[in-house]
Amino acid sequence: MKTFEATIIKICLIILLAGAAFLVFSQPPPPPPQGGGNPRTEGNRNGAPIDGGLGILLAMGAAYGGKKLYQAYKKKKETGEEESDKTT
C-alpha cells in the first residue's frame, strides 16, 4: 500500500512541477530603440548570463554523483568482505 501512495505522490509532484513551468517567465526583451531604427540590429542585445552559474552547477552535480558512487562502492566492498568471512 505504501508503494501505491508513494507512486501517487510522485506523479502529483511531476504534474505540479510541469504545470509550474508555464508560470515562470524569463526577463523581458529590451525596449525598441528611439528614432525608428531596426530593432534587430540596434539596441542592447545582451541577455542574462548563465555561463558561470551553469558551470558551477554542473561541477557540483558531478562532485555529488562521484561521492555517491564512491559511497556505494565502499558499502559494497564492506558487505562483500563480511559475506566472505561468514562463508569460511
N, C-alpha and C positions, 0 to 999 in steps of 0.2 A: 504494500500500500504506500510505503514511503517513496518508492521509486516513481510511482504514478504521480504523486504530489510534487515531487522534485521535477519531473518532466513538465508538468503543467506550469510550474513557476518559471522554469527556463523558457518555455515557449512564450509566456506572457512578457518576460523581460526582453526577449528578442523583438517581439512586436512593438513594445513600448519604445525601445531604442531606435528601431527602424522608423517608427512614426515621428520620433523627435527630430529626425534628420530634416523633415520638412519645415521645422520651426527655426532652424539655425540658418543664419544668413552671413555672408562674407561682408567685407567693408564695401560701401557704395563706390561707384566709379567717380573719378574727379569731375568737377563741373566743366562744361564746354568752354573753350577759350573765348575771350571777348573779341569782338570785331568780325565775327562771322567766318573765321578760318576753318580749315578742315580739322575736325576733332580727332581724326585718326593719326594725323601727322604732327599736330601741335599739342602743347599742354604737357602736364605731368603724366608720364606713362608708367611710373613705378608702382608696383603692387606691394602687398605685405610680404616682408622677407620671411621665408620659412626654412631656409637652408640650415642655419645654425642650430635651431631647436630640433629640427628633424634629425640631424646628425647625432646630436646628444641623445635623443630618444632611442635611435637605433642602437647606439653603443650601449646604453643602459639595458636595453632589451636583450642584446647579445650576452652581456655580462650576467644577467639574471638567468638566462637559459643555460649558460655554461655552469653556473653554480648549481642549478637544479640537476643537470646531467651528472656532475661530479658527486653530488649527494646520493643520487640513485646508484651510481657505480659503487660508491663506498658502502652503501647499505647492502647491495647485492653481494659484494665481496665479503662483508662481515657475516651475513647469513649463510653464504656458501661455505665458509670456513667452519661455522658452527655445525652445519649438517654433516660435513665430512668427519668431524670429531665424533659425532654421535654414531656413525656407522662403523667406526673402527673399534 
